[in-house]
Amino acid sequence: AAKRATTARPNTAAAAYALATAERLIDGSTGLEAMRAGVEAYKDHLLFHETLVEALIESGRWAEASVALNAMPASNNTCAGHQAKLAVLKARLASAQGR
């Protein structure tokens, strides 16, 4: 389904996100690389950033997660959902690090 989405709507953030998410579910390391590529290609797309941080936390890469979290675009003008997700990610990272 993800490959069909990219074929139907190539070069869109949504299609790239669907494909990267599918790759992450199939193979965690390949999915991380796909998420990193998505963050680079769509620097202002918060969902890519959030999902990358989440994947890094889940894989125990806390230092990388911290760097990725700090590199996220400012969320001052985003919806409450993204702001809440950011707060949850910060809390999850702090908890994982024992803080």
C-alpha positions as CSV (number, residue, x, y, z in Angstrom):
1,A,0.0,0.0,0.0
2,A,2.9,2.4,0.8
3,K,4.5,1.7,-2.5
4,R,1.2,2.3,-4.3
5,A,0.9,5.6,-2.4
6,T,4.4,6.7,-3.6
7,T,3.6,5.7,-7.1
8,A,0.3,7.5,-7.2
9,R,1.6,10.6,-5.6
10,P,5.4,10.7,-6.0
11,N,7.4,13.4,-4.3
12,T,4.9,14.1,-1.6
13,A,5.6,14.1,2.1
14,A,2.6,11.9,2.8
15,A,3.8,9.2,0.4
16,A,7.3,9.4,1.7
17,Y,6.1,9.1,5.3
18,A,3.9,6.1,4.5
19,L,6.8,4.3,2.8
20,A,9.3,5.2,5.6
21,T,6.8,4.0,8.3
22,A,6.2,0.7,6.4
23,E,10.0,0.2,6.1
24,R,10.3,0.9,9.9
25,L,7.7,-1.8,10.7
26,I,9.5,-4.3,8.4
27,D,13.1,-3.6,9.4
28,G,13.9,-1.1,12.1
29,S,17.3,-0.1,10.9
30,T,16.1,0.5,7.3
31,G,13.1,2.4,8.7
32,L,15.4,4.6,10.7
33,E,17.4,5.5,7.6
34,A,14.2,6.2,5.7
35,M,13.0,8.5,8.6
36,R,16.3,10.3,8.6
37,A,16.0,10.8,4.8
38,G,12.4,12.1,5.3
39,V,13.6,14.6,7.9
40,E,16.3,15.8,5.5
41,A,13.9,16.0,2.5
42,Y,11.0,17.5,4.5
43,K,12.7,19.6,7.2
44,D,9.5,21.4,8.2
45,H,7.3,18.2,8.4
46,L,6.9,17.7,12.1
47,L,5.5,14.2,11.8
48,F,8.8,12.9,10.3
49,H,10.8,14.5,13.1
50,E,8.4,13.1,15.8
51,T,8.5,9.6,14.3
52,L,12.3,9.6,14.0
53,V,12.6,10.7,17.7
54,E,10.1,8.0,18.7
55,A,12.0,5.3,16.7
56,L,15.3,6.4,18.2
57,I,13.9,6.2,21.8
58,E,12.4,2.8,21.1
59,S,15.8,1.5,19.8
60,G,17.7,2.8,22.8
61,R,19.5,5.5,20.9
62,W,18.9,8.1,23.5
63,A,21.8,10.5,22.6
64,E,20.6,10.5,18.9
65,A,17.0,11.0,20.0
66,S,18.1,14.0,22.1
67,V,19.9,15.5,19.2
68,A,17.0,14.9,16.9
69,L,14.5,16.3,19.4
70,N,16.6,19.5,19.7
71,A,16.8,19.8,15.9
72,M,13.1,19.8,15.4
73,P,11.6,22.9,13.9
74,A,10.0,25.3,16.4
75,S,6.5,24.2,17.3
76,N,5.2,27.6,18.6
77,N,2.7,28.0,15.7
78,T,1.6,24.3,15.5
79,C,-1.5,22.7,16.6
80,A,-2.0,21.5,20.2
81,G,-1.6,17.9,19.0
82,H,2.0,18.4,17.8
83,Q,2.8,20.4,21.0
84,A,1.4,17.6,23.1
85,K,3.3,15.0,21.1
86,L,6.5,17.0,21.6
87,A,5.9,17.1,25.4
88,V,5.3,13.3,25.4
89,L,8.5,12.7,23.5
90,K,10.5,14.8,25.9
91,A,9.0,13.0,28.8
92,R,9.6,9.5,27.3
93,L,13.3,10.4,26.5
94,A,13.8,11.7,30.1
95,S,12.2,8.6,31.5
96,A,14.3,6.3,29.3
97,Q,17.5,8.2,30.5
98,G,16.4,7.8,34.1
99,R,15.8,11.5,34.6
